[in-house]
């Protein structure tokens, strides 16, 4: 099975290199391709690539404007989440999780989207899958930890996207 996994990983890297070349990015190095692949858990590249396809061929102004608007929206939403947490306003936390989940999913921000979905459930006093009821104390504890995790995931995604667009401008 190990040899088969190695062949699959090698084939994936070859496909990524070919795709980079097909898109006219001959300057992209093997290390950059591997860095790109390592970010699969941060970004769903299928979704993000669909967004990039909406850009003009010369620049990424359209997708960049959507991403920068998302950054502003997310920062405000995180502030609203902090306020709702101080008040233990579970319905508002659920609503804010649902709100940020949609825009995160639209950009392909996998980790943030998944955490937002958990927040949505916890705010409704349900477990992470939304199946079983949990107590207010359990929800409070889970949400406190989740908000810290969500912020880290968001920061990771923001860093990735800012670096992506910085490289595109070079």
KOLTI-607692 format. One line per 8 residues: for each residue x, y, z of N, C-alpha, C. Coordinates in steps of 0.02 Angstrom, whole numbers, plus 50000, padded with zeros to 5 digits. Layout:
N
X/Y/Z/X/Y/Z/X/Y/Z ~ ...
***
This chain:
170
50042/49940/50000/50000/50000/50000/50044/50063/50000 ~ 50102/50060/50034/50146/50118/50037/50171/50138/49969 ~ 50190/50089/49928/50214/50104/49860/50158/50134/49819 ~ 50097/50109/49828/50040/50135/49792/50027/50208/49812 ~ 50032/50224/49877/50024/50292/49901/50077/50338/49871 ~ 50140/50313/49868/50194/50353/49839/50180/50368/49765 ~ 50154/50317/49728/50138/50329/49658/50081/50380/49652 ~ 50031/50376/49695/49975/50423/49694/49999/50493/49708
50041/50501/49760/50068/50567/49777/50110/50594/49720 ~ 50150/50552/49688/50191/50573/49632/50147/50594/49574 ~ 50095/50555/49560/50049/50573/49506/50013/50639/49521 ~ 49994/50650/49584/49962/50713/49603/50008/50772/49591 ~ 50072/50765/49609/50120/50819/49600/50131/50831/49525 ~ 50135/50777/49486/50143/50784/49414/50083/50821/49384 ~ 50023/50804/49407/49962/50836/49382/49962/50910/49401 ~ 49983/50926/49461/49986/50996/49483/50036/51035/49441
50094/51004/49427/50144/51038/49385/50116/51049/49315 ~ 50083/50998/49288/50055/51004/49220/50002/51058/49219 ~ 49960/51060/49270/49908/51111/49274/49938/51181/49278 ~ 49991/51188/49318/50024/51253/49325/50052/51274/49257 ~ 50082/51226/49220/50110/51242/49155/50054/51259/49106 ~ 50000/51220/49107/49943/51233/49063/49915/51303/49073 ~ 49918/51328/49133/49891/51394/49147/49941/51449/49133 ~ 49997/51432/49104/50047/51483/49085/50090/51505/49143
50095/51464/49195/50136/51482/49253/50202/51444/49250 ~ 50237/51450/49194/50300/51413/49187/50351/51431/49241 ~ 50344/51490/49272/50391/51512/49322/50379/51478/49390 ~ 50323/51444/49397/50308/51412/49461/50357/51354/49471 ~ 50390/51354/49528/50440/51302/49542/50408/51241/49573 ~ 50446/51187/49574/50421/51126/49605/50404/51137/49678 ~ 50445/51176/49713/50431/51190/49785/50365/51227/49793 ~ 50352/51275/49747/50289/51311/49752/50230/51265/49740
50237/51219/49693/50183/51170/49681/50171/51128/49743 ~ 50226/51106/49775/50218/51065/49835/50187/51105/49891 ~ 50207/51170/49899/50176/51212/49950/50101/51218/49936 ~ 50084/51226/49873/50014/51232/49852/49976/51170/49873 ~ 50005/51111/49862/49971/51049/49879/49964/51041/49955 ~ 50013/51064/49993/50010/51058/50065/49954/51099/50095 ~ 49926/51146/50058/49874/51189/50083/49804/51163/50068 ~ 49799/51100/50048/49735/51071/50031/49686/51074/50089
49711/51069/50150/49664/51070/50207/49640/51141/50222 ~ 49676/51192/50198/49656/51261/50209/49605/51281/50156 ~ 49621/51266/50093/49582/51288/50036/49559/51228/49995 ~ 49496/51228/49977/49471/51180/49928/49488/51210/49860 ~ 49539/51183/49828/49565/51213/49767/49515/51208/49710 ~ 49472/51160/49709/49421/51156/49657/49376/51216/49660 ~ 49353/51232/49720/49309/51290/49729/49346/51355/49715 ~ 49407/51362/49743/49445/51423/49733/49463/51432/49659
49481/51378/49625/49497/51383/49553/49437/51406/49513 ~ 49376/51385/49533/49316/51408/49498/49308/51483/49506 ~ 49325/51508/49565/49322/51580/49576/49373/51616/49531 ~ 49433/51588/49528/49486/51618/49486/49467/51618/49412 ~ 49428/51569/49391/49407/51566/49320/49363/51624/49301 ~ 49333/51658/49350/49291/51716/49337/49331/51779/49325 ~ 49396/51777/49340/49440/51834/49331/49454/51846/49257 ~ 49472/51909/49241/49499/51924/49175/49565/51888/49169
49586/51873/49108/49648/51837/49098/49709/51877/49122 ~ 49705/51943/49118/49763/51984/49135/49775/51991/49210 ~ 49722/51989/49249/49730/52001/49320/49680/51961/49361 ~ 49686/51967/49426/49641/51932/49473/49600/51982/49513 ~ 49584/52039/49483/49550/52093/49520/49481/52071/49546 ~ 49443/52033/49507/49376/52013/49529/49381/51968/49590 ~ 49420/51914/49585/49424/51868/49641/49457/51901/49701 ~ 49506/51943/49688/49540/51978/49743/49490/52023/49780
49448/52057/49744/49399/52101/49778/49351/52060/49820 ~ 49331/52002/49797/49288/51959/49837/49324/51935/49900 ~ 49386/51917/49893/49425/51892/49950/49436/51948/50000 ~ 49453/52008/49977/49464/52064/50023/49398/52083/50059 ~ 49342/52080/50023/49277/52092/50055/49263/52038/50108 ~ 49282/51977/50093/49274/51923/50142/49314/51938/50205 ~ 49376/51961/50196/49418/51977/50255/49382/52028/50300 ~ 49355/52081/50269/49320/52132/50308/49259/52102/50343
49221/52063/50307/49161/52032/50334/49179/51984/50391 ~ 49231/51945/50382/49251/51896/50433/49274/51932/50496 ~ 49313/51985/50488/49337/52022/50547/49279/52049/50587 ~ 49230/52078/50553/49171/52104/50587/49133/52047/50620 ~ 49126/51991/50586/49089/51934/50613/49124/51906/50674 ~ 49190/51902/50672/49227/51878/50731/49215/51925/50791 ~ 49213/51990/50779/49198/52038/50832/49128/52027/50860 ~ 49080/52016/50814/49011/52002/50835/49007/51937/50874
49046/51887/50854/49047/51823/50891/49073/51833/50962 ~ 49126/51874/50968/49154/51887/51034/49101/51920/51079 ~ 49064/51968/51051/49011/52002/51090/48956/51953/51109 ~ 48935/51912/51062/48883/51862/51076/48906/51813/51128 ~ 48970/51796/51127/48997/51749/51176/48996/51779/51246 ~ 49013/51844/51251/49012/51877/51316/48942/51875/51347 ~ 48891/51880/51304/48821/51879/51327/48792/51809/51330 ~ 48832/51760/51309/48808/51691/51301/48744/51689/51260
48744/51726/51206/48687/51729/51160/48695/51673/51109 ~ 48673/51613/51129/48681/51554/51086/48647/51561/51018 ~ 48585/51586/51015/48554/51593/50948/48594/51639/50902 ~ 48622/51693/50929/48662/51739/50888/48726/51705/50865 ~ 48758/51666/50910/48818/51629/50891/48803/51580/50834 ~ 48747/51547/50839/48727/51500/50787/48716/51537/50721 ~ 48682/51594/50724/48668/51633/50664/48733/51658/50633 ~ 48779/51683/50674/48843/51708/50649/48885/51651/50618
48882/51593/50649/48917/51535/50620/48889/51518/50552 ~ 48823/51518/50547/48790/51504/50483/48810/51556/50430 ~ 48810/51619/50450/48827/51673/50404/48897/51666/50377 ~ 48946/51656/50422/49016/51652/50399/49029/51586/50362 ~ 48991/51535/50378/48999/51471/50344/48987/51479/50269 ~ 48936/51516/50251/48918/51524/50180/48972/51559/50140 ~ 48997/51615/50167/49048/51651/50129/49115/51614/50130 ~ 49129/51577/50184/49191/51537/50186/49187/51481/50134
49129/51450/50129/49120/51395/50080/49127/51422/50009 ~ 49101/51482/49996/49104/51510/49929/49175/51520/49905 ~ 49221/51533/49953/49292/51542/49935/49331/51477/49939 ~ 49300/51425/49966/49335/51361/49973/49377/51357/50036 ~ 49361/51396/50087/49399/51395/50149/49372/51338/50193 ~ 49398/51279/50181/49372/51217/50209/49370/51216/50285 ~ 49427/51230/50317/49429/51225/50390/49382/51276/50423 ~ 49383/51337/50398/49341/51389/50427/49268/51370/50418
49250/51346/50360/49181/51325/50346/49159/51271/50394 ~ 49201/51221/50404/49184/51165/50449/49176/51188/50521 ~ 49220/51233/50543/49214/51260/50611/49152/51302/50619 ~ 49135/51340/50567/49073/51381/50569/49012/51336/50576 ~ 49014/51280/50542/48957/51233/50547/48951/51206/50618 ~ 49008/51191/50650/49007/51168/50719/48979/51223/50764 ~ 49000/51285/50753/48975/51341/50793/48899/51346/50785 ~ 48876/51339/50725/48804/51341/50711/48768/51288/50754
48795/51228/50756/48765/51174/50796/48770/51188/50870 ~ 48829/51207/50894/48839/51220/50965/48792/51276/50988 ~ 48784/51327/50947/48739/51382/50964/48667/51359/50971 ~ 48650/51306/50937/48583/51275/50942/48582/51221/50996 ~ 48636/51219/51035/48645/51170/51089/48638/51099/51063 ~ 48676/51087/51009/48682/51020/50979/48756/51002/50976 ~ 48771/50938/50969/48841/50917/50962/48868/50939/50894 ~ 48932/50925/50882/48965/50949/50821/48929/50927/50757
48898/50869/50759/48862/50844/50700/48790/50870/50696 ~ 48768/50903/50750/48700/50928/50750/48649/50875/50767 ~ 48671/50818/50794/48626/50762/50806/48599/50759/50877 ~ 48642/50768/50927/48622/50760/50996/48621/50826/51033 ~ 48576/50832/51081/48571/50893/51121/48627/50895/51173 ~ 48654/50955/51184/48705/50966/51236/48679/51020/51283 ~ 48709/51025/51342/48688/51075/51391/48717/51143/51374 ~ 48691/51195/51406/48718/51262/51396/48791/51265/51418
48808/51232/51473/48877/51231/51496/48923/51197/51446 ~ 48900/51141/51418/48940/51106/51367/48948/51151/51306 ~ 48893/51183/51285/48896/51227/51227/48945/51284/51239 ~ 48941/51314/51298/48986/51370/51314/49059/51348/51311 ~ 49074/51291/51340/49143/51266/51341/49167/51250/51270 ~ 49125/51217/51231/49143/51199/51163/49152/51261/51119 ~ 49109/51310/51128/49113/51371/51087/49175/51411/51104 ~ 49192/51416/51168/49253/51453/51187/49313/51424/51152
49321/51359/51154/49378/51326/51120/49373/51334/51045 ~ 49314/51327/51018/49304/51331/50946/49321/51400/50919 ~ 49302/51453/50955/49316/51521/50931/49391/51533/50925 ~ 49430/51505/50971/49503/51510/50967/49528/51473/50906 ~ 49503/51412/50896/49522/51371/50839/49503/51406/50773 ~ 49442/51433/50770/49418/51466/50709/49462/51525/50691 ~ 49483/51563/50740/49525/51620/50728/49592/51599/50698 ~ 49620/51544/50724/49683/51518/50697/49673/51495/50625
49618/51459/50613/49605/51435/50546/49594/51493/50497 ~ 49559/51544/50520/49548/51603/50478/49615/51637/50463 ~ 49656/51647/50515/49721/51679/50506/49764/51641/50456 ~ 49761/51575/50460/49799/51532/50414/49774/51542/50342 ~ 49708/51543/50334/49679/51552/50267/49694/51622/50241 ~ 49688/51672/50284/49702/51741/50263/49775/51748/50240 ~ 49821/51720/50279/49892/51722/50261/49903/51689/50192 ~ 49873/51631/50183/49880/51595/50120/49854/51638/50061
49795/51666/50070/49765/51705/50015/49804/51769/50001 ~ 49827/51803/50053/49866/51865/50043/49931/51848/50006 ~ 49963/51793/50025/50024/51773/49990/50009/51754/49918 ~ 49954/51719/49906/49935/51700/49838/49928/51762/49794 ~ 49891/51812/49818/49881/51871/49777/49944/51913/49771 ~ 49986/51914/49822/50050/51949/49817/50093/51919/49763 ~ 50094/51852/49758/50132/51818/49706/50104/51832/49637 ~ 50039/51839/49632/50008/51851/49567/50026/51921/49540
50040/51967/49586/50056/52035/49566/50128/52043/49544 ~ 50170/51993/49557/50241/51997/49539/50253/51981/49467
***
